[in-house]
Amino acid sequence: MIFQEPLPIEANERFRDESIRYSICTIVTRLNEYGAMIESFRFGGFREPNCEFLYLDNSQGNVFDSYTGYNLFLNVARGEYIILCHQDVQLIEDGRAKLDAVIGDLTNRDPNWAVCGNGGAEYPGRLALRISDPHGENQSVGEFPLKVQSLDENFIVARRSANLALSHNIGGFHFYGADICVIADILGWNCYVVDFHLRHKSSGKRDDSFFSIRERLIQKYHKAMRSRWIGTTSSVFFISGVSLLSRLLNSSLPSKLARFIGRKFPR
């Protein structure tokens, strides 16, 4: 069950008449830490009624993993922008006004952005960071906004209009920042690290599940991105990440041959 932080009485009266700009969504294991997170967000300008705070309660055990939990948030959150964040992040000097400005600038530069965050990888070996964490204070690596392949999971902003979801067949608590970026790319959207500085109190950890989930993600996309023939009611075509193979097999003769084989030798 998704819980919502209670609103002040006067805010509840206005709630129906105001659009929600930000939904701040968190899976919670330590309620006191989550309370400190909310306090910093409200102090930074993320206040009701045009913001909502939603959480899933894992304080008594892992009822929800990140993939199932964040998919619930992406389905039910009403905000124009859905913030998926850890319970141990806290705002420093950047607040609501800064995020509004960052999103406005990013939208002007690239109307096709779907997710952004404060950390990620531009490509293997080249990180983009705007964060304070146990690895360093006030880190700023990259020229923002910077298009990336993946996002760190501590703070992710998703556009509700992009209609994104996380994979159903991975599960766990790692790599969903990479997963949502791959899915956004497949759907034709772009992903960015932006200049929004906050503090993440954890340095992250690589436990046994980290490597297990990494392998599940690799295997999932190995299957999802395989080369294959696609038959429709009106056409036949071949999809592949290998451009030469795609050009050769989508010419007239191979397509006709594939249709003939499919009719002659059905499964």
C-alpha positions in Angstrom: 0.0 0.0 0.0 1.3 3.5 -0.9 1.1 6.0 1.9 0.9 9.7 1.6 2.3 12.2 4.1 -0.6 14.0 5.8 -1.4 17.5 4.6 -2.2 20.5 6.8 -6.0 21.0 7.0 -5.9 24.2 5.0 -3.8 22.5 2.3 -6.4 19.7 2.0 -9.1 22.3 1.3 -7.0 23.6 -1.7 -5.7 20.2 -2.8 -8.5 19.5 -5.3 -8.0 22.8 -7.1 -4.3 22.7 -7.6 -2.2 20.7 -10.1 0.6 18.7 -8.6 4.0 19.5 -10.0 6.2 17.1 -8.0 5.6 13.7 -6.5 8.4 12.8 -4.2 8.4 9.0 -3.9 10.5 6.8 -1.5 10.7 3.3 -0.3 11.3 3.6 3.4 13.1 1.3 5.8 14.0 3.9 8.5 11.1 6.2 9.2 13.2 8.7 11.2 15.6 9.1 8.3 12.7 9.5 5.9 11.3 12.2 8.2 14.5 14.1 8.0 14.5 13.8 4.2 10.9 15.2 4.0 11.8 18.1 6.3 14.7 19.1 4.1 12.5 19.0 1.0 9.8 21.1 2.6 12.4 23.6 3.8 13.7 23.7 0.2 10.3 24.7 -1.1 8.7 21.3 -2.0 5.4 21.9 -0.2 1.8 20.8 -0.4 -0.6 21.3 -2.1 1.3 21.3 -5.4 3.7 18.6 -4.2 2.9 15.2 -2.8 5.0 12.9 -0.7 4.4 9.2 -1.3 6.1 6.3 0.4 6.1 2.5 0.6 6.8 1.1 4.1 9.6 -1.5 4.2 10.4 -0.8 7.8 9.2 -4.2 8.9 10.8 -6.1 6.0 11.3 -6.0 2.3 7.7 -6.0 1.1 8.6 -4.1 -2.1 11.8 -4.2 -4.1 12.9 -1.2 -6.1 11.5 -2.4 -9.4 8.0 -3.3 -8.1 7.9 -0.3 -5.7 8.9 2.3 -8.2 6.7 0.9 -10.8 3.8 1.4 -8.4 4.9 5.0 -7.9 5.2 5.6 -11.7 1.6 4.3 -12.1 -0.1 6.2 -9.3 1.9 9.4 -8.7 0.0 12.5 -9.9 2.8 14.9 -10.3 4.0 16.3 -13.6 7.5 15.2 -12.4 8.0 12.1 -10.4 11.0 12.1 -8.1 12.2 8.6 -7.1 14.7 9.1 -4.3 16.4 7.3 -1.4 15.3 8.0 2.2 18.9 9.2 3.0 19.1 12.2 0.7 18.9 15.7 1.9 18.7 19.0 0.1 21.5 21.5 0.8 21.3 24.9 -1.0 19.4 23.7 -4.1 15.7 23.5 -3.7 12.4 23.7 -5.6 13.2 27.0 -7.4 16.5 25.5 -8.6 14.9 22.3 -9.9 12.2 24.3 -11.6 14.9 26.3 -13.4 17.0 23.2 -14.3 13.9 21.4 -15.7 12.9 24.5 -17.7 16.4 24.8 -19.2 16.6 21.1 -20.0 13.2 21.2 -21.7 14.2 24.2 -23.8 17.5 22.4 -24.8 15.9 19.0 -25.4 12.1 18.6 -25.4 12.7 14.8 -25.7 14.2 14.3 -22.2 12.5 11.7 -20.0 14.6 11.3 -16.9 17.3 13.3 -15.2 19.3 13.0 -12.0 22.4 14.1 -10.1 24.7 11.3 -11.1 25.3 8.8 -13.9 27.6 7.7 -16.6 28.1 9.3 -20.0 29.7 6.2 -21.3 31.9 3.5 -19.7 34.6 5.1 -17.6 33.3 8.6 -17.8 31.0 9.7 -14.9 28.8 12.7 -14.5 28.2 13.9 -10.9 26.6 16.7 -9.0 26.5 15.5 -5.4 27.9 15.5 -1.9 28.4 12.0 -0.5 30.9 9.9 1.5 33.1 9.9 -1.6 33.5 13.7 -1.6 31.9 17.1 -0.9 30.4 19.3 -3.6 31.4 17.0 -6.5 30.8 18.5 -9.9 32.0 16.4 -12.8 30.8 17.2 -16.3 29.2 20.1 -18.2 25.5 20.1 -17.3 23.0 19.2 -18.6 24.9 16.1 -19.8 23.3 13.3 -21.7 24.0 9.9 -20.1 23.5 6.2 -20.5 22.5 5.6 -16.9 21.5 7.4 -13.7 22.5 6.8 -10.1 19.5 5.7 -8.1 19.8 8.1 -5.2 17.8 10.8 -7.0 15.9 10.4 -10.3 13.3 12.7 -11.8 11.0 11.2 -14.4 8.5 13.0 -16.6 5.1 11.5 -16.1 4.2 12.3 -19.7 7.0 9.9 -20.8 5.0 7.0 -19.4 8.1 5.1 -18.3 8.2 1.8 -16.3 10.9 -0.4 -14.9 11.5 -4.0 -16.0 9.2 -6.7 -14.7 11.8 -9.4 -14.9 14.8 -8.1 -13.0 13.9 -7.3 -9.4 16.0 -6.3 -6.4 17.5 -3.0 -5.3 20.3 -2.3 -7.8 20.6 -1.1 -11.4 17.1 0.3 -11.9 18.8 3.6 -12.8 20.4 1.9 -15.7 17.2 0.0 -16.6 15.0 3.1 -16.7 17.5 4.8 -19.0 17.7 1.9 -21.4 13.9 1.7 -21.5 13.7 5.5 -22.1 16.2 5.2 -25.0 14.2 2.4 -26.6 11.1 4.5 -26.4 12.9 7.4 -28.1 13.6 9.6 -25.0 16.9 11.0 -23.6 18.4 10.9 -20.2 20.6 13.6 -18.4 22.6 14.5 -15.4 21.8 18.0 -14.4 23.1 20.6 -12.0 21.0 19.9 -8.9 23.2 19.4 -5.8 22.1 17.5 -2.8 23.6 15.2 -0.2 23.4 11.4 -0.2 24.5 10.0 3.1 25.3 6.6 1.8 28.2 5.5 -0.4 26.4 2.5 -1.8 27.4 -1.1 -1.4 28.2 -4.1 -3.6 26.8 -7.1 -1.9 26.0 -10.5 -3.4 22.7 -9.3 -4.7 24.5 -6.5 -6.6 26.2 -9.0 -8.9 23.2 -11.3 -9.2 21.0 -8.4 -10.3 23.7 -7.2 -12.7 23.6 -10.7 -14.3 19.8 -10.7 -14.6 19.9 -7.3 -16.2 22.5 -8.5 -18.8 20.5 -11.6 -19.6 17.2 -9.7 -19.8 18.6 -7.3 -22.4 20.5 -10.0 -24.2 17.2 -11.6 -25.0 15.3 -8.3 -25.5 17.8 -6.9 -28.0 18.3 -10.1 -29.9 18.2 -10.0 -33.7 14.9 -11.4 -35.0 12.4 -11.5 -37.8 9.1 -9.8 -37.1 5.9 -10.8 -38.8 2.8 -8.6 -38.8 -0.6 -8.9 -40.5 0.7 -6.8 -43.4 4.5 -7.0 -43.5 7.7 -8.9 -42.6 10.9 -7.2 -41.5 14.1 -7.9 -39.6 15.4 -6.0 -36.6 19.0 -6.0 -35.4 21.5 -3.8 -33.8 23.9 -4.8 -36.6 23.2 -2.2 -39.3 24.7 -4.2 -42.2 22.6 -7.3 -41.2 19.5 -5.2 -40.9 20.0 -3.6 -44.4 20.7 -6.9 -46.1 17.8 -8.9 -44.6 15.3 -6.1 -45.0 15.7 -6.1 -48.8 13.0 -7.6 -50.9 14.3 -11.1 -51.5 15.1 -12.1 -47.9 11.8 -10.7 -46.7 9.9 -12.8 -49.3 11.9 -15.8 -48.4 11.2 -15.4 -44.6 7.5 -15.1 -45.4 7.6 -18.2 -47.6 9.4 -20.3 -44.9 7.0 -19.1 -42.2 4.0 -20.3 -44.3 5.6 -23.5 -45.5 7.0 -24.6 -42.2 4.9 -23.3 -39.4 5.9 -24.0 -35.8 
